[in-house]
Amino acid sequence: MLPFCAQESIVNFVTNAANVHNESVVGVKPQSVLLTVLGQYVLGRDVVVSTSSILDALSSLGVGEHATRSALNRMVNGALLTRHRYGRNAYVGLTPRARAILQDGHVRIWRTGAVESNWDGTWTLLSFSFPDSWQRQRHELRARLQWAGFGSLQGGLWISPSSRDVADVLDGIEGADRVRVFYSRAESSMDVPAMLRDAWDIEEIAHRYERFLGRWGGPGQPGPASALGTQLLLVTEWLDVIRQDPRLPLDHLPADWPASPAQQLFRDLHDRLDPVARAEAAERFDLRPTETGHE
């Protein structure tokens, strides 16, 4: 399980890739694409990547040099990147915190997936009651629960499908001793789809997948002409979509739930782009083995 302090970094650095249909890619957020670059081509390798090659790659997506440098600085200051210098050339490498974030994204894309089709019927229920004066603590806990995929059922009662270990969510929370966690199953006559609509914005979750299908499934491809640039945008947007999906049980969602076709489209496009994108990346990204003493 990814520590929640690392998950909070994702909130800061993973944002919507914006509308990237054919007319423009100007809305791309540099932080988002940076994480995609690092996850695709640095994670799992003991290497650092040159700043100049990152600037070049993001420039091809319409991201200016100043915006990219600002994003790099924020990620260094946020303990996500380390700086290295070889001669006159600057490089950045991953911190353990960044590796945890990127590995979490990799797991969500390629292992967990967007569709929960093997749910065992268990729900995690979490309740809390804070004094009226604890507004900050209440806001922090609610934000963490929402990011972790919990839905607000009523009052201080939150719910999530499957058996959840909430230790990471409660880690460092003031008032964690006032939180109660239960594991339960719904009574057979209960209207579970209605409960899901009460606790989550089902329509908005579906619309995110539909927008993805609309942008990437139509004639022509969003983004730049290069396979590398297109794949970076594809992965960035897909990860944003699935991070906002609590993976509700498929049996209780509408029959035309769009997550499965969207996931299939993503994987088909990714596989189609991957050979050429990796060849382009090998030429574009200046990677060096990590060495001590160059920070």
N, C-alpha and C positions, 0 to 999 in steps of 0.2 A: 504493500500500500504506500502510495506517495505521501510523505509527510505534509501536513497541511500548510506549514510555512512555505514549502515549495509550491503547493497548489495556489497559494495566494499570489505568488510571483506570476503564475500563468494569467491570473485576472489582469495583472498590470501589462503583460507583454503579448498576450494573445487576444487580438481584437478582430472584428469583422473585416474581411478582405474587401468589402464594399462591392458595389455593382461593377463587375469587370467585363461586361459584354463588349461587343466589338468596338463600340465607339471610343472607349477610353479605359486605361488602367491607372489613371491618375489617382483614384481613390485608395489605392493599395496602401496599407499601413506598413511602414518599414519594420516595426517590431515583429509583426506577424511573419513576414517573409524571411526575416533574419532567422527566426526560430526554425522555419521550414528548411532553409539552407543548412543550418547546423544539424538538424535532425536527419536530413537526407544524406549529407556528405561528410560530416565530422563525427557524429555519434557512433560509438563502437570502434573508432580508430584512434590510435594514440598519436594524433596530429594536431597542428594548429593551422589556421587559414589566414592568408594575408588580407589586411584591411583593404588594400587596393582592389583585389579581385572581388571582394564583397561589394565595394562601391560600384564596380563595373557591372556586376550582375544586377544589382538593384536599379542602376541607371537605365538598364534595358527595359525595366518595367515602369519607367516614368518616375522613379523615386529620386529626388535630388540628393546631391552629395551632402549638403548640410543636414537634411533630415536623417540620412543614414548614419552620419557621424554622431548626431545627437542620440539616436537609438543605441548605437554601440556604447557611448558613454554611459547612458542610463543602465545598460545591462552590466557594464563593468562595476558601476557604483552599487548596483543591486546584487553583487556577488554571483553573477551568472557567467561572466567572462573574465579571463585573465589576459593581461597584455604581455606580449613577447616582442623582442626586437632581434633581428638578424641583420647585422650590418646597418644599412639605412632603411631597411624594410620593416614595417610594423605588422604584427600578426596578433590574432586573438585565439584563445583556447577555452575549452569548457571547464567550468568548476564542477565539483560533485553535485551541487545543487542544480545546475543546468542539466547535467546528465540525467538526474532523476526526473526533471520536468519533461525532457525530450523522450525518455524511455516511456513515460506515462502516455505521451501522445502516440508513440509507436504501438503500444499495447492497445490503445483505444481504436486505432485504425485497423490493425492487422490481426488482433486476437479477440478482443471483446466484441468489436463490430457494433453496428447500429441497431441490430434487431435482437430483442430478447425473446427467443422462441423456446427456451428450456426452463422457464420459471417453475419453481417448485411450490408456489402458492403461499409462501411466507412473506409477511410484511414486517418491516421494522417500524415501530411506533416510538416517537420521542416527544416527551412533554417537559415543559419547564414553566416556572412561575418566579419572576423576578420582582423586586419592589418597584413601585412606580418611578422612583428616582434613578433607577438603573437603566436609563435610556441608551447610553452608549453600549453597555454590555448586551442589552437586548438586540440592538442593531447589529453588533458584531456577530452574535450567534445566528441571527436570522440570515445574515449575508453568507456565513459559512454553510449553513444548511442548504440554502438555495444553490450555492456553487456545487455542493456535494450531491445535488439531484433530489433532495427532499422537497416534498410539496406540503403546503400549509392546509391542513384539513379543516381545523376550526380552532379559534383561540390560540392557545399555546401548544396545540397538538400537531405534530409533523409526521409525515409518513414517507416510506421509501419501499419499493419492491425488493424482495430477497432479504436475507439475513445480513445486516450491515454491521461491521465493526466500526463504531463511531469514535473510537479513542483518538484517531487522527483529527476528527472534526472538533472535538472538545479540548484538544491539547492547547494549553495556555489560555483557555477561556476563563475569565473571572466569573465565578458562580457555577462552574461545572458540577459542583456537588449538589446543585439544585435541579439537575437534569435527570430525568428518569427515562430508561430505555426498556422497551418490551418487544417481544417477538410473538406474532400472532397470525391467525388465518381468518379469512372472512367467512361469515355464516353463509350457507349455501344459497339462501334466498336474497342475499344482498345484491344490490345493483352496482357492481364494481365499475362498469364504464361511467356511470353517473358520478361515482366517487372520484374517479380520475379527472373528470371534467371540473369537479369542485376544487381539487388540489393543484392541478396544473393547467396551464393554458394550452390545451391539446391542439386547438386550431393554429396557434402560432408555431408550435413545434412542427406540425404538418406543413405549414406554409414555408418554413425554412427549407425543408426537403424539396418542396415543389419549386421554390425559387432556384434551388440548385439544379434540379432537372431542367427547368426552363432555360437557364443560362448555358448549361453544358451539354444538353441533349438535343438542342436545335441545330439547324444547318449552320455551318461555319463553327469556328472555335473562338471562345473568348480569349482575350489577352494577346500577347505578342506572337509573332510568326515562329519564333524558335521553340523547339520542343522543350528545352530546359526552362525557359521563361513560362511557358504554358503549364508545365508540370508543377512548377513552384506555386503558381496561382491556384491550380487545382487542389493541391494538398493543403495549402493555407486555408482555402475556403471550406474544404471538407472537414478539416479538423475543427474549425469554428462551429460548423453545424452540429457535429456529433458531441462536442463538449457541452452544448446547451440542451442536449437530449438526455433525460433521466433513464432512458431505456425501459420504458413501461412495458408490461407483459403484452405480447402480441395478441394473445387470445382475447384481450379485453379492449382492443383498439379497433377502429373502423376497418372493414374488410379491405378497403382501398388504401390502407396506410402506406405512405410513399417512401418509407425508410428503406425497404428492401430494394425497389428499383433504383433508388438514388445510390445506394451502396454498390449495386452491380454496375451502374454507369461509371461511378468513380473508379472502381477496380479495372474495368475494361479500358477506360481512357488512360489510367496510370500505366497499365501493362503495355499499351500501344505506344505511349510516349517514352517509356523507360529506357530502351536501348540507345536511342538517339540522344535523349537527355543526359544520360550518364557519359556518353562520349563527349558531348559538349562540355559537361562539367569537368571532365578530366583535362580539357584544354583551358577552361576558363579559370578554375579555382587553383590558386597557388597554395599547395599543402606541403607542410614540412613535418617530419617527426618531432614530437615534443621532446625538448631537452631542458634540463634544469639550468638555472643561472641566466636565463634570457628574459626574465620578467622586468 
